[in-house]
Amino acid sequence: MSENFEELLSNPLVVINLGLIKFSESLEKQSVEVLQVDWSPPADGDQEMIDLLDALL
């Protein structure tokens, strides 16, 4: 194992979580620092609407 990898694993874990709140709650119960980002796909994943929005930009 490289020294950089060992150093990475020896530091406290900090997680950025996108969307899935249950995942961040599970980590927090294990005393892991979590930054929860409320995110969802543009236009709720509707590809036709995404294409229309892209055309506006």
N, C-alpha and C positions, 0 to 999 in steps of 0.2 A: 504494500500500500504506500502511495506517495505521501510525503510530509504534508502537502497541501490538503489532501483528502482527509488525513488523520486530524489535521487542525480544524477542518470544516466540521467533522463529526464530534469534535470535543467542545464546540461552542453550543450555546443554547439555540434551539430551533425556533425560528420565527417564520410563520406561514402567512401568505397572502391568499385568501380564499375568494373565488369568484362565484357568487350565486348560491351554492349549496350550503344553507345555513346549518343543517344537521352535521355536516362535515366539520365546520368550525366549532360547533358545540361539543362535538366529540373530542376535538383537540384541546379545547379549553378545559374540559374535565380532566385532562391529563397534564394540566399546568403548562400547556404550550401557548406561547404568545401568538395570537391570530389577529390579522387585520381583515375584517369582513368587508367585501366590496359588493354592493347590491348591483348586480348586472344581469341583463337578460339579452337575448339576441335582438338585433334591430327588427322592428315590425313583427315581433314575436315569431321570427323565423319564416315568415311568409315570403317566399322567394319573389313572387310577382311584385309585392309591395317594396321589397328591398331594391329590385331593379328600378322601380319608379323613383324611389328616393335617390338612388345613385345617379339617375339621369338629371336630377335637380342640381346636383353638385357639379 
